[in-house]
């Protein structure tokens, strides 16, 4: 892969385009997501806590049981939201260890997991067959985010807005 250049859309695979954003936070997402009101946002391995800390958390230890408060470390969740719900909850979401968010045209199937896709050379085509619209990968708040989409024109439209032209991203 060629060197990533800030706010330049490049074809990173057949029909897949990527761009490196200026330093930002998850608050940039409302300005970045595809305007598809019936879409969904899949947060992959969402981790709202600091990377290494023990916490007392109410967790389900088995199906059909009440949550039990247990001491846990590194809780990670795949979460799925309708777009409107995600945008409503976004100010409450914390991701000190980063966030991988995928916008999908339809709900993510039970069997589609990022663990299976991560090293698959057909990852993008599998995602596209499942309604993939855009990916946002932020290592941590204040870092450069990497964005991928099969929609080159959407990325260009976003990058041409005054907010992204300023490179002073939320």
Order of alpha helices (4+ residues) and beta strands (2+ residues): beta-beta-alpha-beta-beta-beta-beta-alpha-beta-alpha-alpha-beta-beta-alpha-alpha
